[in-house]
Amino acid sequence: MIDTVVEDPIPVVRVPLVHPEKVPGTRGKPVSPVTMENWVRKGVRGCRLETILIGGRLCTSLQALDRFHQAVTLSKMRKPRPTWNETGALQARTEKARQRAAEQTAKRLQEAGA
């Protein structure tokens, strides 16, 4: 939650213009204001940028932006990575792993009453 006593609110669409170093884009350009609005509405990897409504404008803070970047990074790091075999090809699940997954799914369905 944005605390306006401690954090300075900035309109979401102005952040890339006022602080381009805080939201670096590709090829040296700042992130588009539309991208910032998408971070608020849709989010990235299940994380949404914190905002507060001030005078009818959506505002955020540099601290909230930092928390957003940290959450997105943590979400990416927790994502399981695919395993590769010695030939460099993506390794498929073993029969044992497939069976274990099927048993776990059946157990969850039974517990849910399906």
N, CA, C and O atoms as a GROMACS GRO file, in nm:
protein
  456
    1MET      N    1   0.084  -0.117   0.000
    1MET     CA    2   0.000   0.000   0.000
    1MET      C    3   0.089   0.124   0.000
    1MET      O    4   0.188   0.130   0.074
    2ILE      N    5   0.055   0.219  -0.080
    2ILE     CA    6   0.132   0.343  -0.090
    2ILE      C    7   0.097   0.433   0.027
    2ILE      O    8  -0.020   0.464   0.050
    3ASP      N    9   0.198   0.474   0.101
    3ASP     CA   10   0.180   0.564   0.215
    3ASP      C   11   0.224   0.703   0.170
    3ASP      O   12   0.344   0.728   0.155
    4THR      N   13   0.128   0.794   0.147
    4THR     CA   14   0.160   0.926   0.092
    4THR      C   15   0.236   1.014   0.191
    4THR      O   16   0.290   1.117   0.151
    5VAL      N   17   0.240   0.976   0.318
    5VAL     CA   18   0.318   1.052   0.416
    5VAL      C   19   0.467   1.027   0.393
    5VAL      O   20   0.548   1.118   0.409
    6VAL      N   21   0.501   0.905   0.357
    6VAL     CA   22   0.641   0.867   0.340
    6VAL      C   23   0.684   0.868   0.193
    6VAL      O   24   0.797   0.906   0.162
    7GLU      N   25   0.593   0.828   0.103
    7GLU     CA   26   0.625   0.816  -0.039
    7GLU      C   27   0.564   0.931  -0.119
    7GLU      O   28   0.450   0.972  -0.093
    8ASP      N   29   0.638   0.982  -0.216
    8ASP     CA   30   0.588   1.090  -0.301
    8ASP      C   31   0.512   1.032  -0.420
    8ASP      O   32   0.570   0.962  -0.502
    9PRO      N   33   0.381   1.061  -0.429
    9PRO     CA   34   0.303   1.008  -0.541
    9PRO      C   35   0.338   1.078  -0.673
    9PRO      O   36   0.360   1.198  -0.677
   10ILE      N   37   0.342   0.998  -0.779
   10ILE     CA   38   0.369   1.047  -0.914
   10ILE      C   39   0.262   0.987  -1.004
   10ILE      O   40   0.235   0.867  -0.994
   11PRO      N   41   0.200   1.066  -1.093
   11PRO     CA   42   0.103   1.007  -1.186
   11PRO      C   43   0.169   0.894  -1.266
   11PRO      O   44   0.282   0.907  -1.313
   12VAL      N   45   0.098   0.784  -1.280
   12VAL     CA   46   0.153   0.665  -1.345
   12VAL      C   47   0.206   0.695  -1.484
   12VAL      O   48   0.314   0.647  -1.521
   13VAL      N   49   0.133   0.773  -1.562
   13VAL     CA   50   0.177   0.800  -1.699
   13VAL      C   51   0.298   0.894  -1.705
   13VAL      O   52   0.361   0.905  -1.810
   14ARG      N   53   0.330   0.961  -1.596
   14ARG     CA   54   0.443   1.053  -1.593
   14ARG      C   55   0.574   0.987  -1.547
   14ARG      O   56   0.682   1.042  -1.569
   15VAL      N   57   0.564   0.871  -1.484
   15VAL     CA   58   0.685   0.807  -1.429
   15VAL      C   59   0.793   0.787  -1.535
   15VAL      O   60   0.908   0.823  -1.510
   16PRO      N   61   0.762   0.731  -1.655
   16PRO     CA   62   0.868   0.712  -1.754
   16PRO      C   63   0.928   0.843  -1.804
   16PRO      O   64   1.042   0.847  -1.849
   17LEU      N   65   0.851   0.949  -1.797
   17LEU     CA   66   0.900   1.079  -1.845
   17LEU      C   67   0.984   1.151  -1.740
   17LEU      O   68   1.085   1.214  -1.772
   18VAL      N   69   0.943   1.141  -1.614
   18VAL     CA   70   1.012   1.210  -1.505
   18VAL      C   71   1.134   1.130  -1.458
   18VAL      O   72   1.238   1.188  -1.427
   19HIS      N   73   1.121   0.997  -1.451
   19HIS     CA   74   1.228   0.911  -1.401
   19HIS      C   75   1.255   0.798  -1.500
   19HIS      O   76   1.228   0.682  -1.469
   20PRO      N   77   1.309   0.829  -1.620
   20PRO     CA   78   1.331   0.722  -1.719
   20PRO      C   79   1.433   0.618  -1.672
   20PRO      O   80   1.431   0.504  -1.720
   21GLU      N   81   1.522   0.655  -1.581
   21GLU     CA   82   1.621   0.559  -1.532
   21GLU      C   83   1.560   0.453  -1.440
   21GLU      O   84   1.618   0.347  -1.420
   22LYS      N   85   1.443   0.481  -1.386
   22LYS     CA   86   1.376   0.386  -1.296
   22LYS      C   87   1.296   0.280  -1.371
   22LYS      O   88   1.267   0.174  -1.317
   23VAL      N   89   1.259   0.309  -1.495
   23VAL     CA   90   1.184   0.213  -1.577
   23VAL      C   91   1.249   0.204  -1.715
   23VAL      O   92   1.194   0.253  -1.813
   24PRO      N   93   1.366   0.141  -1.722
   24PRO     CA   94   1.436   0.134  -1.850
   24PRO      C   95   1.361   0.046  -1.949
   24PRO      O   96   1.312  -0.062  -1.914
   25GLY      N   97   1.352   0.091  -2.070
   25GLY     CA   98   1.289   0.013  -2.174
   25GLY      C   99   1.394  -0.052  -2.261
   25GLY      O  100   1.508  -0.070  -2.218
   26THR      N  101   1.357  -0.087  -2.381
   26THR     CA  102   1.452  -0.149  -2.473
   26THR      C  103   1.516  -0.044  -2.562
   26THR      O  104   1.457   0.062  -2.587
   27ARG      N  105   1.633  -0.073  -2.608
   27ARG     CA  106   1.709   0.015  -2.698
   27ARG      C  107   1.729   0.155  -2.643
   27ARG      O  108   1.731   0.252  -2.719
   28GLY      N  109   1.742   0.167  -2.512
   28GLY     CA  110   1.769   0.295  -2.450
   28GLY      C  111   1.649   0.387  -2.437
   28GLY      O  112   1.664   0.501  -2.391
   29LYS      N  113   1.532   0.341  -2.476
   29LYS     CA  114   1.411   0.423  -2.466
   29LYS      C  115   1.342   0.394  -2.333
   29LYS      O  116   1.352   0.283  -2.282
   30PRO      N  117   1.273   0.493  -2.276
   30PRO     CA  118   1.196   0.465  -2.154
   30PRO      C  119   1.072   0.382  -2.188
   30PRO      O  120   1.029   0.378  -2.303
   31VAL      N  121   1.016   0.318  -2.088
   31VAL     CA  122   0.895   0.238  -2.104
   31VAL      C  123   0.779   0.331  -2.141
   31VAL      O  124   0.771   0.443  -2.092
   32SER      N  125   0.691   0.283  -2.226
   32SER     CA  126   0.575   0.361  -2.269
   32SER      C  127   0.478   0.381  -2.153
   32SER      O  128   0.463   0.292  -2.069
   33PRO      N  129   0.411   0.497  -2.147
   33PRO     CA  130   0.306   0.517  -2.046
   33PRO      C  131   0.196   0.412  -2.054
   33PRO      O  132   0.136   0.376  -1.953
   34VAL      N  133   0.168   0.361  -2.175
   34VAL     CA  134   0.067   0.256  -2.191
   34VAL      C  135   0.113   0.129  -2.120
   34VAL      O  136   0.032   0.059  -2.059
   35THR      N  137   0.241   0.099  -2.128
   35THR     CA  138   0.296  -0.017  -2.058
   35THR      C  139   0.277  -0.002  -1.908
   35THR      O  140   0.241  -0.097  -1.839
   36MET      N  141   0.302   0.119  -1.858
   36MET     CA  142   0.283   0.145  -1.715
   36MET      C  143   0.136   0.120  -1.676
   36MET      O  144   0.109   0.060  -1.572
   37GLU      N  145   0.043   0.165  -1.759
   37GLU     CA  146  -0.099   0.142  -1.730
   37GLU      C  147  -0.132  -0.006  -1.733
   37GLU      O  148  -0.214  -0.053  -1.654
   38ASN      N  149  -0.069  -0.082  -1.823
   38ASN     CA  150  -0.090  -0.227  -1.826
   38ASN      C  151  -0.037  -0.293  -1.699
   38ASN      O  152  -0.097  -0.388  -1.649
   39TRP      N  153   0.074  -0.244  -1.646
   39TRP     CA  154   0.129  -0.298  -1.521
   39TRP      C  155   0.029  -0.277  -1.407
   39TRP      O  156   0.021  -0.359  -1.315
   40VAL      N  157  -0.046  -0.168  -1.415
   40VAL     CA  158  -0.147  -0.139  -1.312
   40VAL      C  159  -0.269  -0.228  -1.331
   40VAL      O  160  -0.316  -0.290  -1.235
   41ARG      N  161  -0.321  -0.236  -1.454
   41ARG     CA  162  -0.446  -0.308  -1.480
   41ARG      C  163  -0.428  -0.459  -1.486
   41ARG      O  164  -0.498  -0.533  -1.417
   42LYS      N  165  -0.334  -0.505  -1.569
   42LYS     CA  166  -0.316  -0.648  -1.593
   42LYS      C  167  -0.207  -0.710  -1.507
   42LYS      O  168  -0.219  -0.824  -1.462
   43GLY      N  169  -0.100  -0.633  -1.485
   43GLY     CA  170   0.012  -0.685  -1.410
   43GLY      C  171   0.107  -0.766  -1.497
   43GLY      O  172   0.087  -0.783  -1.617
   44VAL      N  173   0.212  -0.816  -1.432
   44VAL     CA  174   0.313  -0.898  -1.498
   44VAL      C  175   0.341  -1.016  -1.406
   44VAL      O  176   0.372  -0.997  -1.288
   45ARG      N  177   0.329  -1.138  -1.459
   45ARG     CA  178   0.355  -1.260  -1.381
   45ARG      C  179   0.274  -1.264  -1.251
   45ARG      O  180   0.322  -1.313  -1.149
   46GLY      N  181   0.153  -1.212  -1.256
   46GLY     CA  182   0.066  -1.214  -1.138
   46GLY      C  183   0.092  -1.100  -1.040
   46GLY      O  184   0.029  -1.097  -0.934
   47CYS      N  185   0.181  -1.009  -1.073
   47CYS     CA  186   0.212  -0.895  -0.984
   47CYS      C  187   0.161  -0.767  -1.050
   47CYS      O  188   0.183  -0.745  -1.169
   48ARG      N  189   0.092  -0.684  -0.972
   48ARG     CA  190   0.042  -0.557  -1.024
   48ARG      C  191   0.109  -0.440  -0.953
   48ARG      O  192   0.142  -0.448  -0.835
   49LEU      N  193   0.129  -0.333  -1.028
   49LEU     CA  194   0.189  -0.211  -0.974
   49LEU      C  195   0.090  -0.143  -0.881
   49LEU      O  196  -0.025  -0.120  -0.918
   50GLU      N  197   0.135  -0.110  -0.760
   50GLU     CA  198   0.049  -0.043  -0.662
   50GLU      C  199   0.018   0.098  -0.709
   50GLU      O  200   0.104   0.168  -0.762
   51THR      N  201  -0.107   0.140  -0.687
   51THR     CA  202  -0.147   0.277  -0.722
   51THR      C  203  -0.237   0.332  -0.613
   51THR      O  204  -0.289   0.260  -0.528
   52ILE      N  205  -0.252   0.461  -0.620
   52ILE     CA  206  -0.345   0.532  -0.531
   52ILE      C  207  -0.413   0.638  -0.616
   52ILE      O  208  -0.350   0.697  -0.704
   53LEU      N  209  -0.538   0.663  -0.591
   53LEU     CA  210  -0.614   0.760  -0.668
   53LEU      C  211  -0.608   0.895  -0.596
   53LEU      O  212  -0.655   0.909  -0.484
   54ILE      N  213  -0.549   0.994  -0.664
   54ILE     CA  214  -0.537   1.128  -0.606
   54ILE      C  215  -0.592   1.227  -0.708
   54ILE      O  216  -0.539   1.241  -0.819
   55GLY      N  217  -0.698   1.294  -0.671
   55GLY     CA  218  -0.758   1.393  -0.760
   55GLY      C  219  -0.804   1.334  -0.892
   55GLY      O  220  -0.798   1.401  -0.995
   56GLY      N  221  -0.849   1.211  -0.890
   56GLY     CA  222  -0.897   1.147  -1.013
   56GLY      C  223  -0.787   1.091  -1.101
   56GLY      O  224  -0.815   1.042  -1.210
   57ARG      N  225  -0.662   1.096  -1.054
   57ARG     CA  226  -0.550   1.043  -1.133
   57ARG      C  227  -0.486   0.926  -1.060
   57ARG      O  228  -0.467   0.930  -0.938
   58LEU      N  229  -0.454   0.822  -1.136
   58LEU     CA  230  -0.381   0.709  -1.078
   58LEU      C  231  -0.236   0.749  -1.056
   58LEU      O  232  -0.167   0.791  -1.149
   59CYS      N  233  -0.192   0.734  -0.934
   59CYS     CA  234  -0.054   0.768  -0.900
   59CYS      C  235   0.015   0.648  -0.838
   59CYS      O  236  -0.050   0.560  -0.782
   60THR      N  237   0.145   0.646  -0.850
   60THR     CA  238   0.228   0.544  -0.787
   60THR      C  239   0.347   0.615  -0.724
   60THR      O  240   0.351   0.738  -0.722
   61SER      N  241   0.442   0.541  -0.675
   61SER     CA  242   0.561   0.602  -0.617
   61SER      C  243   0.682   0.522  -0.661
   61SER      O  244   0.669   0.410  -0.709
   62LEU      N  245   0.799   0.579  -0.645
   62LEU     CA  246   0.922   0.508  -0.681
   62LEU      C  247   0.940   0.386  -0.592
   62LEU      O  248   0.991   0.284  -0.636
   63GLN      N  249   0.897   0.396  -0.465
   63GLN     CA  250   0.906   0.282  -0.374
   63GLN      C  251   0.814   0.170  -0.419
   63GLN      O  252   0.850   0.052  -0.413
   64ALA      N  253   0.692   0.206  -0.465
   64ALA     CA  254   0.598   0.105  -0.514
   64ALA      C  255   0.651   0.040  -0.642
   64ALA      O  256   0.634  -0.080  -0.663
   65LEU      N  257   0.716   0.120  -0.726
   65LEU     CA  258   0.777   0.068  -0.847
   65LEU      C  259   0.887  -0.032  -0.813
   65LEU      O  260   0.901  -0.135  -0.878
   66ASP      N  261   0.966   0.000  -0.711
   66ASP     CA  262   1.071  -0.091  -0.667
   66ASP      C  263   1.011  -0.221  -0.614
   66ASP      O  264   1.060  -0.329  -0.645
   67ARG      N  265   0.904  -0.211  -0.535
   67ARG     CA  266   0.838  -0.332  -0.483
   67ARG      C  267   0.783  -0.416  -0.598
   67ARG      O  268   0.789  -0.539  -0.593
   68PHE      N  269   0.729  -0.350  -0.702
   68PHE     CA  270   0.677  -0.421  -0.819
   68PHE      C  271   0.789  -0.496  -0.890
   68PHE      O  272   0.774  -0.614  -0.922
   69HIS      N  273   0.900  -0.429  -0.914
   69HIS     CA  274   1.013  -0.495  -0.981
   69HIS      C  275   1.066  -0.613  -0.900
   69HIS      O  276   1.099  -0.717  -0.957
   70GLN      N  277   1.072  -0.597  -0.769
   70GLN     CA  278   1.118  -0.706  -0.682
   70GLN      C  279   1.022  -0.825  -0.690
   70GLN      O  280   1.067  -0.939  -0.698
   71ALA      N  281   0.892  -0.799  -0.688
   71ALA     CA  282   0.793  -0.906  -0.693
   71ALA      C  283   0.797  -0.980  -0.826
   71ALA      O  284   0.787  -1.103  -0.829
   72VAL      N  285   0.812  -0.906  -0.936
   72VAL     CA  286   0.820  -0.970  -1.068
   72VAL      C  287   0.945  -1.056  -1.078
   72VAL      O  288   0.941  -1.168  -1.130
   73THR      N  289   1.056  -1.005  -1.027
   73THR     CA  290   1.181  -1.082  -1.028
   73THR      C  291   1.167  -1.209  -0.946
   73THR      O  292   1.208  -1.316  -0.991
   74LEU      N  293   1.111  -1.198  -0.828
   74LEU     CA  294   1.092  -1.314  -0.742
   74LEU      C  295   1.000  -1.416  -0.808
   74LEU      O  296   1.023  -1.536  -0.798
   75SER      N  297   0.895  -1.368  -0.874
   75SER     CA  298   0.802  -1.457  -0.943
   75SER      C  299   0.872  -1.533  -1.055
   75SER      O  300   0.847  -1.651  -1.075
   76LYS      N  301   0.959  -1.465  -1.127
   76LYS     CA  302   1.033  -1.531  -1.235
   76LYS      C  303   1.130  -1.634  -1.181
   76LYS      O  304   1.148  -1.740  -1.241
   77MET      N  305   1.194  -1.604  -1.068
   77MET     CA  306   1.291  -1.696  -1.012
   77MET      C  307   1.226  -1.822  -0.955
   77MET      O  308   1.289  -1.927  -0.952
   78ARG      N  309   1.101  -1.812  -0.911
   78ARG     CA  310   1.031  -1.927  -0.854
   78ARG      C  311   0.975  -2.019  -0.961
   78ARG      O  312   0.939  -2.133  -0.931
   79LYS      N  313   0.966  -1.972  -1.084
   79LYS     CA  314   0.911  -2.053  -1.192
   79LYS      C  315   1.003  -2.172  -1.218
   79LYS      O  316   1.124  -2.154  -1.234
   80PRO      N  317   0.948  -2.294  -1.222
   80PRO     CA  318   1.035  -2.409  -1.247
   80PRO      C  319   1.097  -2.403  -1.387
   80PRO      O  320   1.031  -2.366  -1.484
   81ARG      N  321   1.222  -2.439  -1.394
   81ARG     CA  322   1.293  -2.436  -1.520
   81ARG      C  323   1.286  -2.573  -1.586
   81ARG      O  324   1.286  -2.674  -1.516
   82PRO      N  325   1.281  -2.578  -1.718
   82PRO     CA  326   1.279  -2.707  -1.785
   82PRO      C  327   1.414  -2.777  -1.768
   82PRO      O  328   1.518  -2.712  -1.754
   83THR      N  329   1.411  -2.908  -1.771
   83THR     CA  330   1.536  -2.984  -1.760
   83THR      C  331   1.582  -3.023  -1.900
   83THR      O  332   1.501  -3.046  -1.989
   84TRP      N  333   1.713  -3.029  -1.917
   84TRP     CA  334   1.772  -3.059  -2.047
   84TRP      C  335   1.856  -3.185  -2.034
   84TRP      O  336   1.922  -3.207  -1.933
   85ASN      N  337   1.853  -3.268  -2.137
   85ASN     CA  338   1.937  -3.387  -2.132
   85ASN      C  339   2.074  -3.355  -2.191
   85ASN      O  340   2.099  -3.241  -2.231
   86GLU      N  341   2.164  -3.454  -2.196
   86GLU     CA  342   2.301  -3.428  -2.238
   86GLU      C  343   2.313  -3.390  -2.386
   86GLU      O  344   2.415  -3.333  -2.425
   87THR      N  345   2.212  -3.419  -2.468
   87THR     CA  346   2.219  -3.381  -2.609
   87THR      C  347   2.171  -3.239  -2.634
   87THR      O  348   2.182  -3.188  -2.745
   88GLY      N  349   2.118  -3.174  -2.530
   88GLY     CA  350   2.071  -3.037  -2.544
   88GLY      C  351   1.924  -3.028  -2.577
   88GLY      O  352   1.872  -2.918  -2.598
   89ALA      N  353   1.855  -3.142  -2.582
   89ALA     CA  354   1.711  -3.141  -2.611
   89ALA      C  355   1.633  -3.132  -2.479
   89ALA      O  356   1.680  -3.177  -2.375
   90LEU      N  357   1.515  -3.075  -2.487
   90LEU     CA  358   1.430  -3.065  -2.370
   90LEU      C  359   1.388  -3.205  -2.328
   90LEU      O  360   1.338  -3.282  -2.410
   91GLN      N  361   1.408  -3.237  -2.202
   91GLN     CA  362   1.380  -3.371  -2.153
   91GLN      C  363   1.233  -3.384  -2.114
   91GLN      O  364   1.180  -3.300  -2.041
   92ALA      N  365   1.168  -3.487  -2.164
   92ALA     CA  366   1.028  -3.512  -2.131
   92ALA      C  367   1.017  -3.573  -1.992
   92ALA      O  368   1.115  -3.625  -1.939
   93ARG      N  369   0.898  -3.566  -1.933
   93ARG     CA  370   0.876  -3.628  -1.802
   93ARG      C  371   0.892  -3.779  -1.813
   93ARG      O  372   0.856  -3.840  -1.914
   94THR      N  373   0.944  -3.836  -1.708
   94THR     CA  374   0.956  -3.982  -1.705
   94THR      C  375   0.819  -4.041  -1.676
   94THR      O  376   0.727  -3.972  -1.632
   95GLU      N  377   0.806  -4.170  -1.702
   95GLU     CA  378   0.680  -4.239  -1.676
   95GLU      C  379   0.645  -4.232  -1.528
   95GLU      O  380   0.528  -4.217  -1.492
   96LYS      N  381   0.746  -4.245  -1.444
   96LYS     CA  382   0.723  -4.240  -1.299
   96LYS      C  383   0.671  -4.102  -1.256
   96LYS      O  384   0.579  -4.092  -1.175
   97ALA      N  385   0.731  -3.996  -1.312
   97ALA     CA  386   0.687  -3.860  -1.279
   97ALA      C  387   0.545  -3.835  -1.329
   97ALA      O  388   0.465  -3.770  -1.262
   98ARG      N  389   0.514  -3.888  -1.448
   98ARG     CA  390   0.380  -3.872  -1.503
   98ARG      C  391   0.277  -3.946  -1.416
   98ARG      O  392   0.169  -3.893  -1.391
   99GLN      N  393   0.311  -4.066  -1.371
   99GLN     CA  394   0.223  -4.143  -1.285
   99GLN      C  395   0.199  -4.073  -1.153
   99GLN      O  396   0.086  -4.067  -1.104
  100ARG      N  397   0.307  -4.018  -1.093
  100ARG     CA  398   0.297  -3.948  -0.966
  100ARG      C  399   0.206  -3.825  -0.980
  100ARG      O  400   0.124  -3.798  -0.892
  101ALA      N  401   0.220  -3.752  -1.090
  101ALA     CA  402   0.137  -3.634  -1.113
  101ALA      C  403  -0.010  -3.673  -1.129
  101ALA      O  404  -0.098  -3.604  -1.079
  102ALA      N  405  -0.036  -3.784  -1.198
  102ALA     CA  406  -0.173  -3.830  -1.216
  102ALA      C  407  -0.235  -3.870  -1.083
  102ALA      O  408  -0.352  -3.841  -1.057
  103GLU      N  409  -0.157  -3.937  -0.998
  103GLU     CA  410  -0.207  -3.977  -0.866
  103GLU      C  411  -0.238  -3.856  -0.779
  103GLU      O  412  -0.340  -3.853  -0.709
  104GLN      N  413  -0.152  -3.756  -0.784
  104GLN     CA  414  -0.176  -3.634  -0.705
  104GLN      C  415  -0.301  -3.562  -0.753
  104GLN      O  416  -0.379  -3.512  -0.673
  105THR      N  417  -0.320  -3.557  -0.884
  105THR     CA  418  -0.439  -3.492  -0.940
  105THR      C  419  -0.565  -3.568  -0.900
  105THR      O  420  -0.666  -3.506  -0.863
  106ALA      N  421  -0.560  -3.700  -0.907
  106ALA     CA  422  -0.676  -3.781  -0.868
  106ALA      C  423  -0.708  -3.760  -0.720
  106ALA      O  424  -0.825  -3.752  -0.682
  107LYS      N  425  -0.606  -3.750  -0.637
  107LYS     CA  426  -0.625  -3.728  -0.493
  107LYS      C  427  -0.691  -3.592  -0.468
  107LYS      O  428  -0.783  -3.582  -0.387
  108ARG      N  429  -0.644  -3.487  -0.537
  108ARG     CA  430  -0.702  -3.353  -0.520
  108ARG      C  431  -0.848  -3.351  -0.565
  108ARG      O  432  -0.932  -3.288  -0.501
  109LEU      N  433  -0.877  -3.419  -0.675
  109LEU     CA  434  -1.015  -3.424  -0.724
  109LEU      C  435  -1.106  -3.498  -0.626
  109LEU      O  436  -1.220  -3.457  -0.603
  110GLN      N  437  -1.054  -3.605  -0.567
  110GLN     CA  438  -1.133  -3.682  -0.470
  110GLN      C  439  -1.158  -3.598  -0.345
  110GLN      O  440  -1.269  -3.602  -0.291
  111GLU      N  441  -1.059  -3.524  -0.299
  111GLU     CA  442  -1.075  -3.438  -0.183
  111GLU      C  443  -1.174  -3.325  -0.209
  111GLU      O  444  -1.244  -3.280  -0.118
  112ALA      N  445  -1.179  -3.281  -0.334
  112ALA     CA  446  -1.272  -3.172  -0.370
  112ALA      C  447  -1.413  -3.224  -0.391
  112ALA      O  448  -1.506  -3.145  -0.408
  113GLY      N  449  -1.430  -3.357  -0.390
  113GLY     CA  450  -1.562  -3.414  -0.405
  113GLY      C  451  -1.604  -3.437  -0.549
  113GLY      O  452  -1.722  -3.457  -0.577
  114ALA      N  453  -1.509  -3.434  -0.638
  114ALA     CA  454  -1.542  -3.456  -0.780
  114ALA      C  455  -1.545  -3.602  -0.814
  114ALA      O  456  -1.571  -3.639  -0.928
   0.00000   0.00000   0.00000
